[in-house]
Amino acid sequence: MNTARWLGLTLLPAALALLAGCGRAPLTPVQGRVAYKGVALQSGVIVFTPDTTRGERGAIAVGRIREDGTYTLYTGDTPGVSAGWYRVTVSAMALPSSTPPGVPAYPQSLLPEKYRDPTQSMLACEVKPSRTNYIDFNLD
């Protein structure tokens, strides 16, 4: 077997292994607190969408807002998010406290509608690599 062919067959598996790992940036932990008019939200969802106007792309990260207003971001089932710039949206819904008998109760938003649209929310942030990012939002 000639040397060039032997090198090609030997290096091919290594090159394929390297390529398989490409495109998967390490995820960075992100957590924080969400408040509306100074009061912690007690439920809801926060979504980080890559900011394409800054050249970012990739997966969306989502966090459930807990009763104390805190959240932790996940990309799919994995904690964390890729470093970079994001547009942020927040949604919090609740059933009305009372409805007439026989009338279905539909959830109502606890926040202005603009916070559910990444182009209108005006919420943006940068996730910095290689450290836990603590990012709070106080909506008004």
Contacts in CASP RR format, 6 or more apart in sequence:
PFRMAT RR
TARGET T0000
AUTHOR 0000-0000-0000
METHOD contacts of the structure
MODEL  1
MNTARWLGLTLLPAALALLAGCGRAPLTPVQGRVAYKGVALQSGVIVFTP
DTTRGERGAIAVGRIREDGTYTLYTGDTPGVSAGWYRVTVSAMALPSSTP
PGVPAYPQSLLPEKYRDPTQSMLACEVKPSRTNYIDFNLD
25 82 0 8 1.000
25 83 0 8 1.000
26 129 0 8 1.000
27 75 0 8 1.000
27 78 0 8 1.000
27 79 0 8 1.000
27 80 0 8 1.000
27 81 0 8 1.000
27 82 0 8 1.000
28 80 0 8 1.000
28 81 0 8 1.000
28 82 0 8 1.000
28 83 0 8 1.000
28 127 0 8 1.000
28 128 0 8 1.000
28 129 0 8 1.000
28 130 0 8 1.000
28 131 0 8 1.000
28 132 0 8 1.000
28 133 0 8 1.000
29 72 0 8 1.000
29 73 0 8 1.000
29 79 0 8 1.000
29 80 0 8 1.000
29 132 0 8 1.000
29 133 0 8 1.000
30 48 0 8 1.000
30 61 0 8 1.000
30 72 0 8 1.000
30 73 0 8 1.000
30 80 0 8 1.000
30 81 0 8 1.000
30 127 0 8 1.000
30 132 0 8 1.000
30 133 0 8 1.000
30 135 0 8 1.000
31 70 0 8 1.000
31 71 0 8 1.000
31 72 0 8 1.000
31 73 0 8 1.000
31 132 0 8 1.000
31 133 0 8 1.000
31 134 0 8 1.000
31 135 0 8 1.000
32 70 0 8 1.000
32 71 0 8 1.000
32 72 0 8 1.000
32 134 0 8 1.000
32 135 0 8 1.000
32 136 0 8 1.000
33 40 0 8 1.000
33 68 0 8 1.000
33 69 0 8 1.000
33 70 0 8 1.000
33 71 0 8 1.000
33 136 0 8 1.000
33 137 0 8 1.000
34 40 0 8 1.000
34 41 0 8 1.000
34 46 0 8 1.000
34 65 0 8 1.000
34 69 0 8 1.000
34 70 0 8 1.000
34 71 0 8 1.000
34 90 0 8 1.000
34 136 0 8 1.000
34 137 0 8 1.000
34 139 0 8 1.000
35 41 0 8 1.000
35 69 0 8 1.000
35 136 0 8 1.000
35 137 0 8 1.000
35 138 0 8 1.000
35 139 0 8 1.000
36 92 0 8 1.000
36 110 0 8 1.000
36 111 0 8 1.000
36 138 0 8 1.000
36 139 0 8 1.000
36 140 0 8 1.000
37 139 0 8 1.000
37 140 0 8 1.000
38 138 0 8 1.000
40 68 0 8 1.000
40 69 0 8 1.000
41 65 0 8 1.000
41 69 0 8 1.000
41 90 0 8 1.000
41 92 0 8 1.000
41 110 0 8 1.000
42 65 0 8 1.000
42 67 0 8 1.000
42 68 0 8 1.000
42 69 0 8 1.000
43 65 0 8 1.000
43 67 0 8 1.000
43 92 0 8 1.000
43 93 0 8 1.000
43 94 0 8 1.000
44 64 0 8 1.000
44 65 0 8 1.000
44 90 0 8 1.000
44 91 0 8 1.000
44 92 0 8 1.000
44 93 0 8 1.000
45 62 0 8 1.000
45 63 0 8 1.000
45 64 0 8 1.000
45 65 0 8 1.000
45 90 0 8 1.000
45 91 0 8 1.000
45 92 0 8 1.000
46 62 0 8 1.000
46 63 0 8 1.000
46 65 0 8 1.000
46 71 0 8 1.000
46 73 0 8 1.000
46 88 0 8 1.000
46 89 0 8 1.000
46 90 0 8 1.000
46 137 0 8 1.000
47 60 0 8 1.000
47 61 0 8 1.000
47 62 0 8 1.000
47 63 0 8 1.000
47 88 0 8 1.000
47 89 0 8 1.000
47 90 0 8 1.000
47 91 0 8 1.000
47 118 0 8 1.000
48 60 0 8 1.000
48 61 0 8 1.000
48 62 0 8 1.000
48 73 0 8 1.000
48 81 0 8 1.000
48 86 0 8 1.000
48 87 0 8 1.000
48 88 0 8 1.000
48 125 0 8 1.000
48 127 0 8 1.000
49 60 0 8 1.000
49 86 0 8 1.000
49 87 0 8 1.000
49 88 0 8 1.000
49 89 0 8 1.000
49 118 0 8 1.000
50 56 0 8 1.000
50 57 0 8 1.000
50 58 0 8 1.000
50 59 0 8 1.000
50 60 0 8 1.000
50 82 0 8 1.000
50 84 0 8 1.000
50 85 0 8 1.000
50 86 0 8 1.000
50 87 0 8 1.000
51 84 0 8 1.000
51 85 0 8 1.000
51 86 0 8 1.000
51 87 0 8 1.000
51 124 0 8 1.000
54 84 0 8 1.000
54 85 0 8 1.000
55 85 0 8 1.000
56 84 0 8 1.000
56 85 0 8 1.000
56 86 0 8 1.000
58 82 0 8 1.000
59 75 0 8 1.000
59 76 0 8 1.000
59 81 0 8 1.000
59 82 0 8 1.000
60 75 0 8 1.000
61 73 0 8 1.000
61 74 0 8 1.000
61 75 0 8 1.000
61 76 0 8 1.000
61 80 0 8 1.000
61 81 0 8 1.000
61 86 0 8 1.000
62 73 0 8 1.000
62 74 0 8 1.000
62 76 0 8 1.000
63 71 0 8 1.000
63 72 0 8 1.000
63 73 0 8 1.000
63 74 0 8 1.000
64 71 0 8 1.000
65 71 0 8 1.000
65 90 0 8 1.000
65 92 0 8 1.000
72 79 0 8 1.000
72 80 0 8 1.000
73 79 0 8 1.000
73 80 0 8 1.000
73 81 0 8 1.000
74 80 0 8 1.000
75 81 0 8 1.000
75 82 0 8 1.000
81 127 0 8 1.000
82 127 0 8 1.000
83 127 0 8 1.000
83 128 0 8 1.000
83 129 0 8 1.000
83 130 0 8 1.000
84 126 0 8 1.000
84 127 0 8 1.000
84 128 0 8 1.000
84 129 0 8 1.000
85 124 0 8 1.000
85 125 0 8 1.000
85 126 0 8 1.000
85 127 0 8 1.000
86 124 0 8 1.000
86 125 0 8 1.000
86 126 0 8 1.000
86 127 0 8 1.000
87 118 0 8 1.000
87 119 0 8 1.000
87 121 0 8 1.000
87 123 0 8 1.000
87 124 0 8 1.000
88 118 0 8 1.000
88 121 0 8 1.000
88 123 0 8 1.000
88 124 0 8 1.000
88 125 0 8 1.000
88 137 0 8 1.000
89 115 0 8 1.000
89 116 0 8 1.000
89 117 0 8 1.000
89 118 0 8 1.000
89 121 0 8 1.000
89 123 0 8 1.000
90 111 0 8 1.000
90 115 0 8 1.000
90 116 0 8 1.000
90 121 0 8 1.000
90 123 0 8 1.000
90 137 0 8 1.000
90 139 0 8 1.000
91 109 0 8 1.000
91 111 0 8 1.000
91 115 0 8 1.000
91 116 0 8 1.000
92 109 0 8 1.000
92 110 0 8 1.000
92 111 0 8 1.000
93 107 0 8 1.000
93 108 0 8 1.000
93 109 0 8 1.000
93 110 0 8 1.000
94 107 0 8 1.000
94 108 0 8 1.000
94 110 0 8 1.000
95 105 0 8 1.000
95 106 0 8 1.000
95 107 0 8 1.000
95 108 0 8 1.000
96 105 0 8 1.000
96 106 0 8 1.000
96 108 0 8 1.000
99 105 0 8 1.000
109 116 0 8 1.000
111 139 0 8 1.000
114 120 0 8 1.000
114 121 0 8 1.000
114 122 0 8 1.000
115 121 0 8 1.000
115 123 0 8 1.000
115 139 0 8 1.000
123 137 0 8 1.000
123 139 0 8 1.000
125 135 0 8 1.000
127 133 0 8 1.000
127 135 0 8 1.000
END
